[in-house]
Amino acid sequence: MQKTETVCKLLILIIMVCLLSGCWDRKELEDKAYVIGLGIDGSKHKGNINVTMLLANPEVGSMQGGGGSTEKPREIITFEANDFIAAKATANAIISRSISYELLKIIVVSEEYASDKEFIKTIYDTLKDKEIRLNSYLAVSKERASEYFLKNRPKMETRPHKYYQFMVEHGIENGLIPDSTLLRFFKTMERGTDLFLAMYTTAIRQKNPEYKKEDEYTAGQVRATGELDDTQFIGSAVFRNGKMIDKLTGEETRTVNILDDSTNIKDILVDVPNPFPGSDKQMSARMFKIGNNKVKMNVKGARPKIFITVPLQYEILSNPSMANFAVKKNQQIIKEKIKEDYRTINEAFFKKTQTELKGVPYPLSFYSRKYFGTIQEYKKFNWAKSYLKADIHVIPEIEIIDYGRRVRKPLKMGD
């Protein structure tokens, strides 16, 4: 009995000691320098890269900082290194705090280096660092990444982690940029059958850009004046086999996002052609994707046939011609016009992917696998080559749930 009591006391003592040692490896927030944005550029020295780190000050804007801190909210450093993993040690020769990638939001690669065959070898290093999460975003900048971070100075949001969080999330929701996480990038590389889209950005506005529709721009082309930041996120960079080959506009990127069921896009604002007389202005509408696409294929024969049905709902927001939508005929006219416009845009885009991009920028190949009994049959079909000669038809299922508030044409004086 005495032995049992002694053993119990020893166990309790051991448990208490273990509990007391729970904070032995704790680290204070102020001891670390968190890299929010990582920039990668090519170097003049073979085998090296130029690494840019956007470091956030965790005390600025926090309750601990009290809101009256005189410290800067961010710090940017650029230096040459063998890779961005070993670069953390080099950075500590400049930065007093320990460098951490735990809160890394975005990796920005210059367009020049993204088009280099060495880029794929560099980006695969992200898999080797346990601090880098695969939900971090990959973006391509028009200018060098070091220049991009220096010029990017938001007017309203001084905290860099919040700025990139808001810009990226809202851009994906609107469909103007792709959901280009590192996880998606590596999954696309492993499949080897599809193209990958990375968000396109720049901090340099183009002088006298050509006038286009609201969503037909790429980053830097959007016309805007006033007291604002020059940075723009719109459009995407196209990658084949880990190398950038082309760019897509905001409209083309939105087309892909709607076709891709794995993208978190629910409702977006769009312009639709105005089929009614009285005004040349387009009509604005809100589009809802209400379900996954239905894809049917006929993979037999020399030319595969692909039928993609897209379920969409619309709310009409503007009526420049003041058409009376209480009339069933007008409802049918606008519905058919939206169908025709959507079908034309999508089929023209697919034609571009076949003739110019030489691949499809979302995992359409998944739908073809169920038509083959064995892996050998699927490999023999060779999706990458068969897609280029496929006959593709897009079938929009359009439902207009709201035609907007009924308006009447104003009376003229004397009537």
N, C-alpha and C positions, 0 to 999 in steps of 0.2 A: 504493500500500500504506500509505503514511504517512497519507494522507487518510482512508482507511478506519479506521485505528486511532484517529485523532483524533475521527471521527464516533462511533465506538463508545464512547469515553470520555465524550463529551458526552451521549450517550443514557443511559449509566449514571448520570451526574451528575444529569440531569433526573429520572430515576426515583427516585433517592435523595432528592432535594428534595421530590418529590411524596409520598413515604412519610413524610417528616418533618412535612409539613403536615397529616397526617391528623387531628390533634387540635386544630386551630386553633379550631374552634367548640365545643369541649367545655364542658359546664356541670356544675358540682358538684351533687350531690343536695341538699345543704343550702341551695343558692341558690334553690330553687323551693318554692312552697307548692302542694301538690296538692289540688285540689277533688275530694273523694270523692262528696259528695252536693250536688245543686243544687236549691234550693227556689224555686218560682215562685208568687207571690200577686198578686192584683189590687191596684191603687193607686187612691187617691182622685183623683189627677191623671190626666186623660184621656191615653191614649197611653203611659203609663209602667207599669212593673211593680215589685213589690218582690222583690228577689233575695236569697236566703239561700245562703250558701256554708258547707259543712261541710269544713273544711280539716284534713288529716291531717298529723301530724308524722312524717316518714319515719324519723327517728332513734330514736323510741321503740319499744322492742321489737326493734330490729335489733342485729346484732353490732357495728356501728359505735358505736351508742349505749351498748353495754356493759351494758344492762339496768338500770343504776342512775341513769338520767337523771332529773333533777327537772323536766324540761319537761313541759308538758301534752301528752297524746296527740292532742288535737284543739282546734280553735278554730272558733267559729261567729260569723259577722257577717251582718247584714241591713241593706240600704239600698235606696233607690229608684234606678231607672235606666231608661233608654230601652229597653235590651235586655240580655240576659246576656252578650253578646259584648263590647260596650263597657264592661260592668260590671267587667271584669278590670282596666281602667286605673283606674277609680274605687276599686277595692279596694286598690290599691297606695298610696293615700293613708292607709290604715289598717294594712295588712300590709306588713312590711318585705321579704318575699321575693316573687319573681316568681310571679304567679298562673298556674296551668296546669290545663287540663281533660284532660290526657292520661290520667289514671287515673280519670276520672269513672265511677262505678259505677251511680248511680241519680239520676234526676230526679223529684222529688216535687212534684206540683201540688195545690194545695188543691181540695177538691170544689167550692167556690164558684167558683173561677176556671176549673176544667175545664168547668163548665156554661155558661161565658160564650163568646159567639161570637168573641171576640178571641183565645181560647186557640190556635186553629189557626194564626193568623198568628205568634204567639210561638214555638210549638214548631218551626215550619219554619225558624227561625233556626239550629237545630242543624245543618242541612245546609250552612250557610255557614262554620262554624268547623271547620277541618281537624283540630283537636285532639280534637273530640268523636267518639267511635266509635259506629257504629250498633248495636253490641251492648250499649250502655248500656240500662238498664231504665227504663221509664216507670211511675210509681206515682201513685196518687191518695190523699191523706190526708183524713180526715174534718175535721180542723181546719186552720187556716192552716199552710202549710209551715214558716214561721219558728217557730211554736209547736211543731210536730212535732219538729224537730231539737233544740230546747232540752230538750224533755221526754224524748227518747229517750236514755237513759243505761244501756246494757247492764251487767249485773252481772259477767258472766264474760269477755266479749270487749271489751277497752278500745280495740283498734285498729279504727277505723270501717270500713276497707276489708274486713277479714276478717269483721266482723259482717254487713255487707250481703251479702257473697258467700255466707256460710253460710245466712243466712235465706232468701235468694232461691232458691238452688240446691235446698235441701231442700224449700222450699215448692212448687217446680215438680215435683220428683220425687214428692211426695205428692199432687199434683194439686189442692191447695187454692188455689193462685194461678196465674194464666196466665203464659206465657212472653212477657211484654210488652216486647220489645226495640223500640228506635226503628225498626229495619229492618222489623219486622212492622207497626208503626204506619203507616209511609209506604207500604208495599206495599198495605195495606188501603185507604188513602186513594186510591191510584192506581187500584185496581180499581173502587171506587165501587159495589160490589155487596153488600158484607158489613159487619157490625158489627165493632168492635174491642174487645177486653177488656184493661184495664190492671189490674195488681194493686192491691188496696185495703188500706190500712194506717191505723193510728191509734196515738197514744201516750196516749190517754185511754180508760180502761176505763169502760164504761157501768155505772151504779149499778143494782143489782137487775135484771139482764137476765132475760128470759124463758127458762125451761129448754127446751132443744132437744136434738136428737141431736148427736153429736160434730162432724159436718161441716155442719150446717145454719146455722151462725153466719156473721156478717160480722165484720170487724175491730172490736174493742171489746166484743163480746158474749160472748166466751169466759169462762166462770167459772173464775177461778184466784185462789188466795190464797197468801200466803207472802212470802218475800223474793225478789222478782222484778221484772223490768222490765215496765212497763205496755204496751210496744209490742207490737202484734199484726199479723200478716200473714195474712189469710184472706179469701177472696171476691174479687170483681172489680168494676170500674167499667165500664159499657157505654158505648161511644162510637158515635155515628152522625154521619157527615160531620164528624168532628173535634170533636164536642161531646158531653159526658157527658149521658146521658139517664136512666140507671137503674143499679142495683146488682144483683149476683148473690151468692148465698150460696156457702159453700165447696162444698156438695154440687152446686149447679148449675155452678159453675166446674169441678169435677172431671168432671162429665158432658161438658162441652165438650172438656176436655183428652183424654178417652178417644176422643171422636169425631174429633178433629183428629189426623190421622196425622203432621203435622209437629211435634207436641209431643213432647219427650223424656220420656215417661212409660212406665215399664216394669212396675213392680209397686207396688201400693198396698194399704194396710190398710183394709178396709171392714167395715161391719156388715150382716148379712143377716137377714131374718125367720126366726124359729124356728117351723117348722111342726109340731113335736112337742109333745105334752102334758107337763106336769110342771114347766114353768118359763115365765115371761113374758119372761125375758131374751133379747135377740137373740144370734145367733151371730156371732163375729168370723171373718174370713177374709182371706187374702191373694189379691189379684187380679193376674193377669198378662195384659197385652195381647200376644198372640203373633204378630201380623201386622197388615198394613194392612186397613182396612175394605173391603168389596166394596159398591159403590154402583151400583144399576141404576135407571134412570128411564124413564118413559113421558111424553114431553113433548108428545104429541099430545092434542088435546082442550082443553076449557075448564079442566079441573082436572088438573094434572100429578100423576103418581104417583111416589113416591120410596121405594125399598126399600134399607135400610142394614143390612148384615150385619156384626156385630162379633165377631171371634174372641177368646174369653177363656178363661183357665184359672184355677181356684180351688184354694186349699189351705184346708181347714177348720181353724181354730185353736182354737176353743172349742166345747164341747158341753154347754150348761147343762142340757139335758133328759136327758143321758146316753143318747142313742139309740144302738142297736147298728148301726153302719154296716157290719158284716160281712153284714148282711141286704140283699140286692139291692133289695128294696122300699123300704127307708129311703134307700138311695142315690138311687133314682129320685125319691122325694118331695122331698128337699132340692134336687136338680138342677132339678126343675120349678118349685120355689118361687123359686129364684134367677133362673131365666129370666123368670118372671112379674113379679117385683119389678123386675128391670132394664128389662124392656120397658115397664112402667108408668111408671117414673121418667123414662125417655127420651122417651116419647111425650107425657107431660104437659109436659115441658120444651119440646119442639118446638111444642106448642100455645101455650105462653106466648110463644115467640119470634114466632109469627104474629099473636097478638092484642094483646100488650102492647109487645114490643120492635120489632115491625114489621121484622124482619130476622133473619138467622142469624149468630151470632157466631163463625163459622169459615168457611174457604173451601170450602163445599159447592158453590158455583157452578162450580168447576173441573170437576166431574164432568158437568155438563150440556152443556159445550161440544162434546163429541164427537158429540152427537146432532144437530148442525147442520152443513150442508154449507158454508155461507158465514158471514162475519161479519155480513152484513146480516140473515140469518135469525135469528142469535142476538140481535142488537139488537132485532129485531121481537118476539121472544119476551119480552123485558124480564124478566130474572130477578128483579129486586127486587120487582116486582108479582106475578109468577106464583107466587113462593114463598109468598106470604101465603095463597093458596088451594090450595096443594098438599096432597095426601093422603100423609102420611109414615108409614112402617111401619119399626120397628126390630126386627131379627131377631138376637138374641144366640145365638152358637154356644158353648155352655157345655161345658167339660170339667173335671171335678173330678179332679185328679191325686193328691190326698192328703186323706184323711178324718180325719187326726189320729190320735193314739195311742188305742188301744182302752182304754176305762175300764169298770169294773164298779161298779155301785151298792154303796155300803158296807152291810155287814150291820148290822142293828139288834140291840141287846142282847136276848138271849133266843132269837134265831133259831138 
